[in-house]
């Protein structure tokens, strides 16, 4: 992995030199826009709307349009004059209980690796966070922009999650929230039964990207000129007469699916060796 940022975590008088690595990567298919006739790539030119000429990348700046239509042009030097801390520091603001941060705030995830001289304080902070069951709310400046973030212990490393600022979280504005929706007790009981029948332990390895697998087969078939894979037919679920009927049917399907999954896992599990030794 390639470090994308380096700096230091600071809390109190303790400083931990670290490097930042992207913790995730997308495995989705990335398509290009091409000419249908010959497969040629479609290219876009950077053309100025005022003079109509193509602009070199070195001559492109950032612009912010005001409400009156005026464009404020900002260069790199302007961003360097921002009155915020741009030093390479991860400043701990406070330590909060794990359950207090809503996942809706999370953006991207990064691994933090300590410099050789900072391993001991790094492990100290990681262990202290684990034992206290708390997260570190921090501020970090990357790419000349200050971000709110949190640092937590995961397995044997510290993970940093950048976060949205509170005013960036939109409030839901849906009409049904203004009215009262009646839920019948028997429906609620059946829904709870459905949740219980589908309860499990999250095992990431058990989930696969079906879309990516199907797309890989489609691309391979197109490349080889082979017959395209057939689209599976949708199962006829039948018309749902009412919510209660749908819940009852769902509970039955969930129990059947759970029993089938348990059977498969039992067959895959290796046979246990007997602890008894054979006599000579």
N, C-alpha and C positions, 0 to 999 in steps of 0.2 A: 504494500500500500504506500501511497505517496502522501506525505504530510502537506496539508493545505494551509496551515496557520501554525505559528508558534508564539508562545508567550508564557504567562505564569498565572496560576491561581493564587489569589491573596486573600487570607482571612486572618484578622488580627495582625500579628507581626510575623505570621508564617507565610512564606512564599514557596510555591511549588512550580518549577519550570516544566512546561508540558508542550506537546505537539498535538495538533488536532487532525484526525483522520475521519473521512466520511464513513459512517457505520453501516450504510445501506447502499444498494445499487439496484437499479431497475433492470429486469430481464425481458421487458416488453419488446415487441417488434417495432422497429423504427422504419417507416416508409419514406421514400422520396417522391416528390411530384415529378412525373415523367410524361413525355409525349406519347400518347397512346399508339401512334402509328409506328414509331421506331424505337421507343424506350429511352430516348434521350432525356437527360436531366434538365429540368426547368430551372433556370438561373434568374435571380432578381438583381436589378441594378439599384444602387442607392442614388436616387435622383432628387435634387432639390426642387421643391414645389414653386419656389420663387423664380430662380433663374433657369430652371429646366435642365441644368447640367448635372452629369454624374459626379458624385463627391467621393474623394478618397477617404478611406477609413480614418486616416490621421487628421483629417479636417472636420471630423464629426465631433460635436460637443453635446452636452445634455441641455435640454431646454424645458422650462416649465411655463405653461400657458396660463396667464391670469384670467380672471373672469371677464375683463374688458377686452380680451383678445390679444393683449401684448404678450410677447414671448421673452422670458428672461433666460438668457444664455449663461450657463455655468461651466467653467473650465475646471481642470484638476486642481489648480491653485486655489480656486474658490472653496472647494470641498476641504482642502487642507487647513483653511482658516475657520472651520466650524468650531464654535466654543464648547466642544465636548472632548472628553478624554479619548484620544486615539492611540494611546500607548497599548502595547500588546499585553493587556492584563485582563484576567477574569476576576472581577471584583465580587466577592461574596457579600450579599446584602443582608441575608438572614437565613436561618435554618428552619424549615417548616415540616410538620407531619406529612408523611407520604400521601395520605388520602385527601389532603386539602387542595391539591392542584387538579383541576378538571382537564382531562385529555384534550378537550376542544382547543386549548391553548397551544398544543404542541405543533411544531413545524418540521424541522429536520433533526436527525440524530447523528452524533459524532462520538468517536472514541477519543479518549485523552490518554496519551502515552507520556510517562515522565522521562525527563533527562536522566542520565546515569546518576548524577549527583542528587537528584530529587526523589529517588525511589522510596527512601525511608519515610519522608513526610507524606508522600503520595499514598503509601500503604496505610499510614496512620489515619489520614483523612477518610480513606475508603472504609477501613474497619470501624472508625467512629460513626460514620453515617449508617452503616449496617446495624451496629449495636443500638443506636439511638432511634432507628427506623425513621430517619428524616432525610429531606432533600435540601440541597443548597440552592437558594434563589440567587442568581448572579446577573451581572451585566457584562457584556462582551462587545467589543467593537471589531467588526470584520468588514472588509471592503468599504471602509470609511463610513460605516453605518452602525450605530449602537443598537444592540438587540437585548431583549430580556431573555433569560435562559434559566435552566435548572440543571444541576449536576447531581447524579445519583450513582450509587454503587450497583453494578450488575455483574454477577459472577466475580471475576477477579480484577475488573477494571472500573474506571470511572467513565460514565457516559454523560455527555452534554446534549441537552435538547433545547434548541432555540424555540422561542415562544412568541405568540402574538401579543401585542400590547392590549390591555383591556378595552380600549376604545375601538379596536379592530374586530372585536367579536360582535357580530350583528345580532340584534334581538329578533326572535321569531315573531312575525306579524301575520298570524293566520286567523281567519274568521271564526273557526270552531272554538278557539280559546276564550271567546267572549260568551259562549253559551254553556249550558250544563248538559253533559252527556250521561245518560243513565246506563249503568252496567248492572245487569241482573246478578244476584248472588250465585246462582247456579252456573252462569257463564264464567264468572270469576273463578269459581272452584274448579271448573273444567280447564280453564286456561292455566291455573296453577298446577294441575295434574299434568298438562302437556309439558310445561316447563320442567317439572320433576322427571318426567319420562325421557326428556332430551338432555338432562343434566350430565355433565362430564368434566374431565380435566383437560385443559387446553394443552395439546401436544402439537406444536407448529409443524413437526415433521410429517404429520398425518394429512396435511392439506397440500393440494397440488393446484397449479394454475391450468385448469382445463382449457381455457381460451388459448393460452400459449402453445399447449400441446397440439390442439386442433389446427392452429395457424401454421405450426411447423410442418404438419402433414400436408396442409393445403399448398404451402410454398414448395415443398419437395415434389408434390404431384405436378404442379404447374411447371417446375423446372425440368422434370423428366418427360413431360408430355403425356403423363399417365392419366388414368381416369380419376376425376376428383372424388374425394371421400363423400359418401352419402350423408346427408343431414338426418340425424335420428328423428323419428316421429315423436311428436309430443304425446305423452300419455293422456288419455281422456279422463280427466279428473271428475267429470260429471258436473251437473249443475248443482250449485250450493243453494239449498233452500233457505237456510237461515244460519246464523252465527253458531248456534248451539250444535247443529248438525255438522258443521265444518270442524268444530273443536273436537267432537266425538270421533270423527273420522281421522283427524290428525293424531289424536292420542293412540288410536289403534295402529296407524302406520308407524308412529314413532316406536312403539313397543315391538312391533315386528322387525323394524330396522335394527333396533338395539340388540334383539336376540340373534339376528343374522350376523351382526358385527362381532358379537361375543363368540359365536361359533367359529368364525374365521380366525379370530385371534387365538383361540384355543388350539386350532389345528396348526397354526404357524409356530406356536410356542415350542421350544425344544424340550424333549422329554427329560425329566429329572433323573439323574443317576442315583442309584441306590447307595446308601452309605455303608451297607453291609459288605464286608470283604468275604470272598469265597474261601472256604477252608481247603487246605492242601490235601 
